[in-house]
Amino acid sequence: VSDMCDIDKLGHQDDRAILELYRRILLQLYEQVESRAAGLILPMSEQDLQDKKGISFKRHPLRFARALRMIAESACAVVKKTFVNIRSLYYTAPSLYGSQVQSNVLIAEFCFGYSIEREMMHYRAAAKGLLLGNCTMVTQVGTVTASSLVAVPISPHFFYLQQIHTDAQFVLVIEKDTVFEHLIDSYEAIKDRLGQSFMVITGKGYPDAATRALVSFLDSCRIPIFGLADGDAHGMNILCTYAYGSASATRKSVVPNHYIAPSLVPIGVFSSHIQRSSKAIKGSRHCDPADLKLYDILITRLTALGRLEWANEVQNLAALGMQYELETILGQEGGLVSYVVETVVGVRKRICNFDNKCTATRLAGARANSS
């Protein structure tokens, strides 16, 4: 506990929240020792903390020791602003954990119990997300430089972003790494046709927290962000996760769901693109009941968030009853280059027209008030 007395001095809100949680857990253990309780109990959820329940040292001493070691390693990493590979936790005490499965399950149980993400504990697997585009990013733990030639892994250091230096005019968030690879090859062609530099990011499916932290930071810098995903329930849900966070995150989470990019504009794949395609685009498979349920959840969520146009596009996709993958675009005339260029130009025109209308309305209102 004494090592965590300077929590408020840490600059990162997630780090402060996690260390505050650990302090609460350790203080409860200390109170148990002071009161000479029958046995020590380590809480593994917020409810356990309130009810003073959890892993009993008396009944499960090995599991208790594993959990305590997991918290200690995590706390040290948070204080030092370093990250521990989930495999490393096992290798710090292989005789204690027995196998990597045991340490992985314990981390997952703790994260679920406190409604946090693994990266918040400073545990991570191999880097998942990728970044392409000319930029230099300054973090609290160093500088990261990326180019339009080679993709850069998105590491947990992106939690500590402070500044970005780039000539990119927009960011393109891609669901799939396979399409991301095509964009590496097509980057210069798209740049030449648009006359603008841009950045490309993929989380390889559902994004990890580090990738969402990067997209959220770029959104806070007011760089336009466009999202491109499969024309199906999961593709739209992935874009919604970037924009508004995970729908499964609870309000009781120790770490708020603040890695969001609400300005993100989805650019497909939508039913309108499928229907106006010069060649028939075939769906990969029919939607199953789970897909339809996810569609309903998405429509409700987007409607509540005021994203009515997006909710309408999702509803139209659900009505088609098929899944349409991004890879199908590659086989169309002009391929991915034409799709990205035409869609981005179209969206930016709509945004510009909307801004012009708002300006005209404000001017008209000002004239009316002055008269």
C-alpha positions in Angstrom: 0.0 0.0 0.0 2.8 2.4 0.8 4.2 2.0 -2.7 0.9 3.4 -4.1 0.6 6.5 -1.9 1.3 8.8 -4.9 -1.6 7.6 -7.1 -2.8 11.1 -7.7 0.6 12.0 -9.1 0.2 9.6 -12.0 -0.9 11.4 -15.1 -3.0 8.6 -16.6 -6.6 8.2 -15.4 -6.7 4.5 -16.0 -3.6 4.0 -14.0 -5.0 6.0 -11.1 -8.2 4.0 -11.2 -6.5 0.6 -11.3 -4.1 1.4 -8.5 -7.0 2.8 -6.4 -8.7 -0.6 -6.9 -5.6 -2.5 -5.8 -5.3 -0.2 -2.7 -8.9 -1.0 -1.8 -8.3 -4.7 -2.1 -5.1 -4.6 0.0 -6.6 -2.4 2.6 -9.4 -5.0 3.0 -6.8 -7.7 3.4 -5.0 -5.6 6.0 -8.2 -5.0 7.9 -8.8 -8.8 7.9 -5.3 -9.3 9.4 -5.8 -6.6 12.0 -9.2 -8.0 13.1 -7.7 -11.5 13.4 -10.4 -12.8 11.0 -10.8 -16.6 10.7 -9.2 -16.5 7.2 -8.0 -14.1 4.6 -10.3 -13.5 1.6 -9.2 -11.9 -1.7 -12.1 -10.2 -3.5 -12.3 -11.0 -7.2 -15.1 -8.7 -8.2 -16.6 -5.4 -7.1 -19.5 -7.3 -5.5 -16.9 -9.4 -3.6 -15.4 -6.2 -2.3 -18.7 -5.0 -1.0 -19.7 -8.3 0.5 -16.2 -9.2 1.7 -16.2 -12.4 -0.2 -13.8 -14.0 -2.7 -11.0 -16.5 -2.8 -10.4 -17.9 0.7 -6.8 -18.5 1.7 -7.9 -21.3 4.1 -9.9 -23.2 1.5 -7.9 -22.4 -1.7 -4.4 -21.3 -0.6 -2.8 -21.9 -4.0 -5.4 -19.9 -5.9 -5.2 -17.2 -3.3 -1.4 -16.9 -3.8 -1.8 -16.9 -7.6 -4.3 -14.1 -7.5 -2.1 -12.0 -5.1 0.9 -12.5 -7.3 -1.1 -11.4 -10.4 -2.2 -8.2 -8.6 1.4 -7.5 -7.4 2.9 -7.9 -10.9 0.2 -5.7 -12.4 0.7 -2.9 -9.8 4.4 -2.8 -10.4 3.9 -2.6 -14.2 1.4 0.2 -13.8 3.7 2.3 -11.5 6.7 1.8 -13.8 4.5 2.5 -17.0 5.6 -0.9 -18.5 3.5 -3.7 -19.8 3.7 -7.4 -18.9 3.1 -10.1 -21.5 0.5 -12.5 -20.3 3.0 -15.3 -20.9 5.5 -13.6 -18.7 3.2 -13.7 -15.6 3.3 -17.5 -15.8 7.1 -17.6 -16.3 7.7 -15.4 -13.3 6.5 -18.3 -11.1 5.9 -21.4 -13.2 5.7 -23.7 -10.1 3.0 -21.4 -8.6 0.8 -21.3 -11.7 1.4 -24.8 -13.1 0.5 -23.7 -16.6 -0.2 -20.6 -18.6 -3.8 -21.5 -18.8 -4.1 -21.0 -15.0 -2.6 -17.5 -15.1 -4.7 -16.5 -18.2 -7.9 -17.7 -16.6 -7.2 -15.8 -13.4 -6.6 -12.5 -15.3 -9.8 -13.1 -17.3 -11.8 -13.8 -14.1 -10.4 -10.6 -12.4 -11.2 -8.5 -15.5 -14.7 -9.8 -15.7 -15.3 -9.4 -12.0 -14.3 -5.7 -12.0 -15.6 -4.9 -15.6 -12.1 -3.9 -16.8 -10.0 -4.7 -19.9 -6.8 -6.7 -19.6 -4.7 -3.9 -20.9 -5.8 -1.7 -18.0 -3.9 -4.1 -15.7 -0.9 -3.6 -18.0 -1.1 -7.2 -19.1 -1.1 -7.7 -22.9 -0.8 -10.3 -25.6 1.2 -9.7 -28.8 0.4 -6.3 -30.4 -2.9 -6.6 -32.3 -3.7 -3.3 -34.0 -1.7 -1.8 -37.0 -1.1 1.8 -38.1 -0.1 3.1 -41.5 0.5 6.7 -42.5 3.1 9.4 -42.0 3.0 10.6 -38.4 5.1 11.1 -35.3 3.4 10.5 -32.0 4.7 11.7 -28.6 3.8 9.6 -25.6 4.7 9.8 -21.9 7.0 6.8 -22.5 8.7 7.8 -25.8 8.1 8.7 -29.4 6.5 6.5 -32.1 7.1 7.2 -35.8 5.0 5.6 -38.6 5.1 5.9 -42.4 3.0 5.0 -45.4 5.4 2.3 -46.4 5.4 -0.1 -43.5 2.7 -0.8 -40.9 3.5 -0.1 -37.2 2.1 -2.3 -34.4 -0.2 -0.4 -32.0 1.4 -1.1 -28.6 -0.1 -0.2 -25.2 2.2 2.8 -25.2 -0.6 4.5 -27.2 -2.5 4.8 -23.9 0.0 7.6 -23.1 -0.4 9.7 -26.2 0.2 13.4 -25.7 0.8 14.9 -29.2 0.7 14.0 -32.8 2.5 15.5 -35.8 1.0 14.5 -39.1 -0.1 15.8 -42.5 -2.9 13.3 -42.7 -6.3 14.9 -43.6 -8.4 11.9 -42.4 -8.2 8.5 -40.8 -9.5 5.3 -42.3 -10.4 2.6 -39.8 -10.6 -0.8 -41.3 -12.2 -3.9 -39.7 -10.0 -6.5 -41.3 -6.2 -6.9 -41.5 -6.6 -8.7 -44.9 -8.1 -5.5 -46.4 -5.6 -3.4 -44.5 -2.8 -5.3 -46.4 -4.5 -4.4 -49.7 -4.6 -0.7 -48.6 -0.8 -0.8 -47.9 -0.3 -1.7 -51.6 -3.0 0.8 -52.7 -2.1 3.7 -50.4 -0.3 5.8 -53.0 -3.0 5.3 -55.6 -5.7 6.5 -53.2 -3.5 9.4 -52.0 -2.9 10.6 -55.6 -6.6 10.5 -56.5 -7.7 12.3 -53.4 -4.7 14.7 -53.3 -4.5 14.1 -49.5 -2.4 12.1 -47.1 -4.3 9.9 -44.7 -3.8 7.3 -41.9 -5.1 3.7 -41.9 -5.8 1.8 -38.7 -7.0 -1.8 -38.2 -7.8 -3.6 -34.9 -8.0 -7.0 -36.8 -11.6 -7.5 -35.9 -12.9 -6.3 -32.6 -10.3 -3.7 -31.4 -8.2 -4.0 -28.3 -8.1 -1.1 -25.9 -4.8 0.3 -27.2 -6.2 0.6 -30.8 -9.3 2.2 -29.4 -7.2 4.6 -27.4 -5.3 5.7 -30.5 -8.5 6.2 -32.5 -10.1 8.1 -29.6 -7.0 10.4 -29.4 -7.2 11.2 -33.1 -10.9 11.9 -32.8 -10.1 14.4 -30.0 -7.6 16.1 -32.3 -10.5 16.7 -34.7 -9.1 14.6 -37.5 -12.0 13.1 -39.5 -12.4 9.4 -39.0 -14.1 7.1 -41.5 -14.9 3.5 -40.7 -15.1 0.6 -43.2 -16.3 -2.8 -42.2 -18.1 -5.9 -43.5 -21.8 -5.4 -44.4 -23.0 -7.5 -41.5 -24.0 -7.3 -37.8 -20.5 -7.8 -36.5 -18.9 -5.4 -38.9 -21.3 -2.6 -37.9 -20.9 -3.5 -34.2 -17.1 -3.3 -34.6 -17.4 0.3 -35.9 -19.9 1.1 -33.1 -17.3 -0.2 -30.6 -14.8 2.3 -32.0 -17.3 5.1 -31.9 -19.0 4.5 -28.5 -17.1 1.7 -26.7 -18.2 -1.8 -26.0 -21.9 -2.3 -25.4 -21.1 -5.0 -22.8 -19.2 -2.5 -20.6 -21.1 -1.8 -17.4 -21.5 1.5 -15.6 -19.9 -0.2 -12.5 -16.6 -0.6 -14.4 -13.6 0.5 -12.4 -12.2 2.0 -15.6 -14.7 4.2 -17.6 -15.5 3.3 -21.2 -13.9 6.5 -22.4 -11.9 5.2 -25.4 -14.5 6.4 -27.8 -14.6 8.3 -31.1 -18.1 9.6 -31.5 -17.3 11.6 -34.6 -16.5 8.4 -36.6 -18.5 8.3 -39.8 -19.2 4.8 -41.2 -18.7 4.5 -44.9 -19.9 0.9 -45.5 -20.3 -1.7 -46.5 -24.0 -0.6 -46.7 -27.0 -1.9 -48.6 -26.9 1.2 -50.8 -23.4 0.2 -52.0 -24.5 -3.3 -52.6 -27.6 -2.4 -54.6 -26.0 0.2 -56.9 -23.0 -2.0 -57.7 -22.5 -2.6 -61.4 -21.9 -6.3 -60.7 -24.1 -8.4 -58.4 -22.4 -8.7 -55.0 -23.2 -12.1 -53.4 -23.5 -12.5 -49.7 -21.2 -15.0 -48.0 -23.9 -16.6 -46.0 -27.4 -16.0 -44.6 -27.9 -14.2 -41.3 -28.6 -16.5 -38.3 -30.7 -15.7 -35.2 -27.7 -14.4 -33.4 -26.9 -12.0 -36.2 -30.5 -10.7 -36.2 -30.4 -10.2 -32.4 -27.2 -8.2 -32.7 -28.8 -6.1 -35.5 -31.7 -5.3 -33.1 -29.3 -4.3 -30.3 -27.3 -2.1 -32.7 -30.4 -0.4 -34.1 -31.7 0.4 -30.6 -28.3 1.6 -29.5 -27.6 3.8 -32.5 -31.1 5.3 -32.4 -30.7 6.2 -28.7 -27.4 7.8 -29.5 -29.0 10.0 -32.2 -27.2 8.3 -35.1 -30.4 7.8 -37.1 -28.8 7.6 -40.5 -26.4 4.9 -39.3 -29.3 3.0 -37.6 -31.3 3.2 -40.9 -28.4 1.7 -42.8 -28.0 -1.1 -40.3 -31.7 -1.8 -40.6 -31.5 -2.0 -44.3 -28.6 -4.5 -44.0 -30.6 -6.6 -41.7 -33.5 -6.6 -44.2 -31.2 -8.1 -46.9 -30.6 -11.1 -44.6 -27.1 -11.8 -45.9 -23.5 -11.1 -44.8 -21.4 -9.1 -47.3 -17.7 -9.1 -46.8 -15.2 -6.3 -47.6 -13.3 -8.7 -49.8 -16.1 -8.6 -52.3 -15.3 -5.0 -53.1 -11.8 -6.0 -54.2 -13.4 -8.0 -57.1 -15.5 -5.1 -58.3 -14.5 -2.7 -61.1 -12.0 -0.2 -59.8 -11.7 -2.3 -56.6 -10.9 -0.9 -53.2 -9.2 2.2 -54.6 -12.3 3.5 -56.4 -14.6 2.5 -53.5 -12.5 4.4 -50.9 -12.0 7.5 -53.1 -15.6 7.8 -54.2 -17.1 7.1 -50.7 -14.7 9.5 -48.9 -15.3 12.2 -51.4 -19.1 11.7 -51.2 -19.2 11.7 -47.4 -17.0 14.9 -47.2 -19.3 16.7 -49.6 -22.3 15.8 -47.4 -20.5 17.0 -44.3 -19.5 20.3 -46.1 -23.0 20.9 -47.4 -24.4 20.3 -43.8 -21.9 22.7 -42.4 -22.8 25.3 -45.0 -26.5 24.9 -44.2 -25.8 25.4 -40.5 -23.7 28.5 -41.2 -26.5 29.9 -43.4 -29.1 29.2 -40.7 -27.0 30.9 -38.1 -26.5 34.0 -40.3 -30.2 34.2 -41.1 -30.9 34.0 -37.4 -28.4 36.7 -36.6 -29.9 39.0 -39.2 -33.4 38.4 -37.9 -32.3 39.2 -34.3 -30.5 42.4 -35.5 -33.5 43.6 -37.3 
